[in-house]
Structures are given as C-alpha cells and as structure tokens.
C-alpha cells in the first residue's frame, strides 16, 4: 500500500482516460490507502480499490453499446441513462468484483444532496451499501432521478464539487494525487440564459441544487485555479490529459476514440511515473 489519497474526477466516458492511469499505477504497485471518486471517478475508483487491473476499461469498452448498460432502456427501467443493475449485477458473473480486497482500503464516494445542495462523502463507516452511493454519484442531473442513500436523496457528486482535493487536504493526507479528465487549460464556459432556464424549470422545487448548477462553471474554474496553484507548489500531484478532450462527448460512442483515450491515460501515466515516484519520495 502507498500512503496517501488518490482523487478521481468524473466526466462520464471521458473517464476512460482515468482507467488507463489507474491500470499503470496498479501494474507498478502504487495502490493508495485512500481512494476518493466523483461520478465516473467513483466507478473507476471502486475497481482500483479492489486492485483489479483492466476491469473498468473492459466494462466500458466491451459494453458501451449494450442497451442494458447505456441508453434508453435504463432510462425507463432505472430512471437514469446508465444501467447500474447491469454493471453491479449481471456483469459480476462475467467480471467478478473483488469485494474482499476493496474492503481493505478506504474508499470514498462523493454525491450531492438534492435537498440541501451539500456535498456528501460516503464510505463504509457511514454507508451500508457503497454501491448505492456509487449509483447516486454517477447519476447525471437532468436525465436521472435522485438516488436514496441512507435516507437522503442524491445525484452526481459533480453538482457540488468537481474534484474534492480540498477534502483530502482537510483529512490530513500528506500525499495527494489527482486525476483530471480535462486538459490543464480547460475552463467551463458561463451557462447560457437558455441553460439557466432549464435548470430552474427542472429543479424549481430544489433551490439549493439549482443554485449549485447555476454556478457550476464558476465553481469549477475556481477549483481548477486552486488545483493548478497547489500542483505548482508540489502540495499535490496531478495527472492531466496531455491533449484536449473536447472532441470526446460525455456519452461518447465512437469506440476508436474511447480506445485511444484509454491508451492516452496509459501513456501519460508512464511518461510521468518517475516524477510521481519522486513526489511520493520513492526515489
């Protein structure tokens, strides 16, 4: 085990980049004692916590076009665009999940409480079913119904925090590694008037959540500025895509693009592995 916390950004299918990063880390025996994931970062993170090299990538690349995984069918049967019953149920018979190994590590899932707007951090100490928390964290706003976790209703963690590196700092971790799914210079554009109207129409009875969504670009850009500063100061180590991912949609269906994205993560991690080891004081 490697003392420290790895913090994983979401981004739906852009997070296949993260799968490449994590696979290289596992192959090099860099397994952090704490894993904290938002949305697709939580989906990746649970496989990293279980030490299962390649599992995240295999699921996303083999089943991207399976109607049980992504699309209209789960929208009607599970009230969301992603078929979590398929991922956490049927697929376990094909790609068995290593629960025993996952239990040995601290695994934290980030969600957004739809009633209070608060960021919630779920782990085995306060959540009886961590996979239910993952469902909530990866349930996209607008197209998903809130998911109940321990008596609260939650959606995508990215509705309240995009990359919770500040949480890791507040928890006292000395070594923190962040995996982004956007290039270093990417900043969110200000939402249009039309987008704001949609937010307040859909979430008119959830004012705290609506406020978070209305100000999401401002929050994201401030987070990225702070992340850049802390990375420059060597307080954190950050993996960032070495090229723009603007051509990769959140629900990207082009398999060649997704495969290349995975190998971009592999290459970026291999290129910066020695630098990471120096940060971790291995060298």
C-alpha distance (Angstrom), angle and dihedral (degrees) to the residues before:
residue distance angle dihedral
X1 . . .
X2 3.80 . .
X3 3.79 115.0 .
X4 3.78 109.6 -123.3
X5 3.79 144.6 56.8
X6 3.79 129.9 -81.5
X7 3.81 114.4 -155.0
X8 3.81 118.6 -158.3
X9 3.80 125.8 -158.1
X10 3.81 121.1 -144.8
X11 3.78 126.1 -132.3
X12 3.81 103.4 148.7
X13 3.81 109.9 -118.0
X14 3.80 92.3 0.0
X15 3.79 83.5 74.4
X16 3.81 89.6 76.0
X17 3.80 80.4 87.3
X18 3.81 86.8 63.9
X19 3.81 90.5 51.9
X20 3.81 88.8 60.9
X21 3.80 91.9 49.7
X22 3.81 93.3 48.8
X23 3.80 94.7 46.8
X24 3.81 91.1 55.6
X25 3.80 91.0 47.8
X26 3.81 91.6 51.7
X27 3.79 92.2 46.9
X28 3.80 87.3 55.0
X29 3.83 93.7 47.9
X30 3.80 93.6 -111.4
X31 3.80 100.6 143.2
X32 3.79 113.2 159.6
X33 3.78 119.7 -142.0
X34 3.81 90.7 -131.1
X35 3.80 129.3 40.8
X36 3.81 120.7 -170.5
X37 3.80 118.7 -175.2
X38 3.79 137.9 -179.6
X39 3.82 120.5 -154.5
X40 3.83 108.2 -48.5
X41 3.80 85.2 9.3
X42 3.80 87.9 64.6
X43 3.82 90.3 48.6
X44 3.80 88.8 53.6
X45 3.77 93.5 38.9
X46 3.79 96.9 58.1
X47 3.81 90.6 57.9
X48 3.80 90.9 47.3
X49 3.80 90.0 49.6
X50 3.81 87.4 52.5
X51 3.81 90.8 50.5
X52 3.80 92.8 -125.0
X53 3.79 108.6 152.2
X54 3.79 113.0 -149.7
X55 3.81 97.5 3.5
X56 3.81 96.6 114.3
X57 3.79 93.1 46.4
X58 3.79 93.6 46.4
X59 3.79 92.3 51.9
X60 3.79 94.7 48.3
X61 3.79 97.0 41.4
X62 3.80 98.1 41.2
X63 3.79 97.9 42.1
X64 3.81 105.3 30.4
X65 3.80 90.4 112.0
X66 3.78 97.1 39.0
X67 3.79 105.9 117.2
X68 3.82 89.6 -142.1
X69 3.81 90.3 61.3
X70 3.80 107.5 41.4
X71 3.77 132.4 14.0
X72 3.76 144.7 23.4
X73 3.80 98.9 -15.7
X74 3.84 96.2 61.9
X75 3.80 88.5 41.2
X76 3.80 89.4 63.2
X77 3.81 99.4 33.3
X78 3.82 100.7 38.2
X79 3.83 103.0 18.6
X80 3.78 93.8 -117.7
X81 3.79 140.8 80.1
X82 3.84 94.1 -112.3
X83 3.81 122.5 68.4
X84 3.79 100.9 -134.0
X85 3.82 91.8 169.3
X86 3.79 86.8 61.5
X87 3.81 95.3 45.3
X88 3.79 97.1 43.9
X89 3.81 96.4 31.2
X90 3.79 122.1 27.6
X91 3.80 95.2 27.2
X92 3.79 92.2 55.7
X93 3.80 87.3 74.3
X94 3.82 90.5 55.3
X95 3.81 100.0 33.1
X96 3.84 104.0 25.5
X97 3.80 113.0 -150.3
X98 3.82 118.2 -131.1
X99 3.81 100.8 -129.7
X100 3.81 93.0 168.8
X101 3.80 95.0 59.4
X102 3.81 92.7 42.5
X103 3.81 90.1 55.1
X104 3.80 90.8 60.7
X105 3.79 93.4 66.1
X106 3.76 136.9 58.6
X107 3.79 107.1 -104.5
X108 3.81 118.3 -177.3
X109 3.80 125.2 -168.4
X110 3.81 120.3 -161.3
X111 3.82 122.3 -146.0
X112 3.80 137.7 164.5
X113 3.80 119.5 -121.8
X114 3.81 105.8 -131.3
X115 3.82 93.9 -153.3
X116 3.80 100.1 47.4
X117 3.80 102.0 21.5
X118 3.81 87.8 -130.4
X119 3.78 123.5 144.6
X120 3.80 111.2 -117.9
X121 3.79 125.6 -157.9
X122 3.80 114.1 -155.3
X123 3.79 127.4 -166.6
X124 3.78 136.7 147.4
X125 3.82 91.8 -79.0
X126 3.82 92.4 64.4
X127 3.80 105.0 17.7
X128 3.78 127.0 64.4
X129 3.82 93.9 -163.9
X130 3.79 113.7 34.8
X131 3.81 91.2 -177.9
X132 3.79 89.0 62.1
X133 3.80 87.6 55.5
X134 3.81 90.0 50.5
X135 3.81 89.2 53.1
X136 3.78 89.5 53.8
X137 3.79 94.4 45.0
X138 3.81 92.1 51.8
X139 3.82 95.9 42.9
X140 3.79 105.2 110.5
X141 3.80 119.0 -137.1
X142 3.81 119.0 -112.3
X143 3.83 93.7 24.8
X144 3.82 100.8 47.0
X145 3.77 136.1 64.0
X146 3.83 117.0 -127.1
X147 3.80 114.4 -91.3
X148 3.80 121.3 -134.0
X149 3.79 115.2 -123.6
X150 3.80 118.5 175.5
X151 3.81 92.5 -25.8
X152 3.81 95.7 -46.1
X153 3.80 128.7 100.6
X154 3.78 117.9 -126.7
X155 3.80 145.8 176.4
X156 3.80 137.5 -175.8
X157 3.80 112.6 -24.1
X158 3.80 87.5 -134.9
X159 3.81 89.2 72.4
X160 3.81 88.5 77.1
X161 3.83 107.3 16.5
X162 3.79 129.1 13.4
X163 3.80 102.0 -166.0
X164 3.83 113.7 11.0
X165 3.80 97.2 -154.3
X166 3.80 88.5 133.5
X167 3.82 88.7 61.6
X168 3.81 89.7 53.9
X169 3.82 90.7 50.4
X170 3.80 91.5 48.4
X171 3.81 89.2 50.7
X172 3.79 88.3 60.8
X173 3.79 100.6 -111.2
X174 3.81 111.9 159.5
X175 3.79 95.1 -165.4
X176 3.81 116.7 47.7
X177 3.79 126.2 171.8
X178 3.81 120.0 -167.2
X179 3.80 125.3 -161.6
X180 3.80 114.0 -158.5
X181 3.79 127.8 -166.3
X182 3.78 96.0 -155.9
X183 3.81 129.6 66.0
X184 3.80 119.4 -97.9
X185 3.80 94.9 -102.5
X186 3.80 97.1 45.9
X187 3.80 116.4 120.2
X188 3.79 127.8 175.6
X189 3.82 115.7 -109.6
X190 3.79 119.7 -124.9
X191 3.83 109.7 -92.0
X192 3.78 116.0 -104.8
X193 3.79 123.3 -116.6
X194 3.81 88.3 -106.9
X195 3.80 90.9 54.3
X196 3.79 91.1 49.7
X197 3.80 91.0 51.6
X198 3.81 90.1 52.4
X199 3.81 91.2 50.5
X200 3.79 93.5 52.5
X201 3.78 93.4 42.2
X202 3.81 94.8 52.6
X203 3.81 96.5 38.2
X204 3.78 101.0 31.3
X205 3.83 89.5 129.0
X206 3.84 92.4 47.0
X207 3.82 103.2 60.0
X208 3.82 95.8 166.8
X209 3.79 92.3 53.6
X210 3.81 91.1 43.5
X211 3.80 89.6 52.8
X212 3.82 90.9 51.9
X213 3.79 91.9 50.2
X214 3.80 92.7 45.3
X215 3.81 90.3 54.9
X216 3.81 97.7 35.0
X217 3.81 96.2 111.6
X218 3.80 92.2 49.9
X219 3.82 90.8 48.9
X220 3.80 93.0 46.3
X221 3.79 93.3 50.7
X222 3.80 92.5 49.4
X223 3.81 89.8 49.3
X224 3.81 90.7 51.7
X225 3.80 92.3 49.4
X226 3.80 90.9 51.6
X227 3.80 91.8 44.4
X228 3.80 90.7 52.4
X229 3.81 91.2 50.0
X230 3.82 94.3 48.1
X231 3.80 91.4 46.5
X232 3.81 90.9 51.2
X233 3.82 88.7 51.0
X234 3.83 89.6 50.8
X235 3.80 91.8 -121.1
X236 3.81 86.8 122.1
X237 3.78 135.7 21.9
X238 3.80 114.7 -137.2
X239 3.79 131.8 -163.4
X240 3.80 109.1 -155.4
X241 3.82 127.6 177.9
X242 3.79 108.3 -96.5
X243 3.80 90.9 -138.6
X244 3.78 135.7 35.0
X245 3.80 115.2 -82.3
X246 3.81 93.8 -161.7
X247 3.80 88.9 117.3
X248 3.82 91.4 59.8
X249 3.81 114.0 84.5
X250 3.78 123.2 -147.0
X251 3.80 88.1 -112.7
X252 3.79 95.2 31.9
X253 3.82 112.4 177.7
X254 3.82 100.9 -178.3
X255 3.81 102.9 108.2
X256 3.79 94.2 -161.8
X257 3.79 90.1 56.1
X258 3.81 91.6 47.7
X259 3.79 93.2 48.0
X260 3.80 91.0 49.2
X261 3.79 89.5 48.3
X262 3.80 91.4 56.1
X263 3.80 91.1 51.4
X264 3.80 90.6 46.9
X265 3.81 86.9 60.0
X266 3.80 90.3 48.3
X267 3.80 92.4 50.2
X268 3.81 95.2 44.2
X269 3.80 90.8 51.4
X270 3.81 93.7 46.6
X271 3.81 90.5 48.0
X272 3.82 92.0 53.9
X273 3.80 100.1 33.6
X274 3.80 95.9 105.0
X275 3.80 90.1 47.5
X276 3.80 89.7 51.6
X277 3.80 91.6 49.8
X278 3.78 90.3 52.2
X279 3.80 89.3 50.8
X280 3.79 89.1 51.4
X281 3.82 88.8 47.6
X282 3.78 92.9 -117.2
X283 3.79 91.3 129.9
